[in-house]
Amino acid sequence: MRVFRKYWDLYLLILPVLVYVLVFHYYPMFGLQIAFKNFVAVKGIWGSPWTGLDHFQRFFDSYYFWRLIRNTLGISLYELAVGFPAPLLLALMIHEVRHRSFRKFVQTVTYAPHFLSMVVLVGMVLMFLSPQKGVVNHLITWFGGEPISFLTEPEWFKTVYVLSGVWQSAGWGSIIYLAALAGIDPGLHEAAIIDGASRLRRIWHINLPGIMPTVVILLILNLGSLMGVGFEKVYLMQNSLNKESSDVIATYVYQSGILGSQYSFSAAVGLFNSVVNFILLVIVNAAARRLNETSLW
């Protein structure tokens, strides 16, 4: 209490954030119990009868279970393999640019897609990849190939999803790496130059080790949300022809819960997804702490 009285103004500043987290992130967890109930709206959460793990068993036994897991993991791992290194490589390249005006131009161009709404982004993807008028298919036919219907062929969905995500987020994601690179002691580079180290050697032996703690933390966060493929973009790109490879847990929860009014079942599916993400986060954090001595906690 003595510390609280001394720094009451700082605690007052953090109060709105604390209230936000409690109201919008912790209080809604009260409703998670409907995953173990047969929720009836007129009876409310307390009055609905308990069903135990029936909804989870139904999900595990359903025809769509393995397809949902395969698609969700497939998109997440693809995005991790391609999308995670992209901001790091972009930050390293921007950091090496010495012409200030050109550097600012590149940063502005690469940051800009982050501010596009998801609806606008998907609309641009649809226009660029249109089999009749799309720029990409015009280039393919110009080189003698046949037009490809990217968004109706299931095998192309994951590639389009991941690469469009890299285009949108790589520039914005590079900001944190650029901030970490700015904190590296310039004296290390000066000493390396005196010893005759090339630019690539200095990047490999100075820049990368210097930002490795930041890389590890971001990798932990990415692996901790491995099953958390976003709903909005998948749903906007999804159609009946590519559903075989685009149906993920998030869209299944929406279809079952909102469209199908199966609130308890969809809550169970969403809870299963969250628990898997939590377990992955704990495991990856423990492995990082043991191997690299860098972790979230």
Protein Blocks (a to p, Z undefined) as FASTA:
>chain_A
ZZmmmmmmmmmmmmmmmmmmmmmmmmmmmmmmmmmcccdfklommlpccehjmmmmmmmm
pmklmmmmmmmmmmmmmmmmmmmmmmmmmmmmmmmpmblklmmmmmmmmmmmmmpcfklm
mmmmmmmmomklgmklmmmmmnopacddfklgmklmmmmmmmmmmmmmmmmmmmmmmmmm
mmpcfklmmmmmmnopafklmmmmmmmmmmmmmmmmmmmmmmmmmmmccfklmmmmpcfk
lmmmmmcfklmmmmmmmmnopmklmmmmmmmmmmmmmmmmmmmmmmmmmmnopafZZ
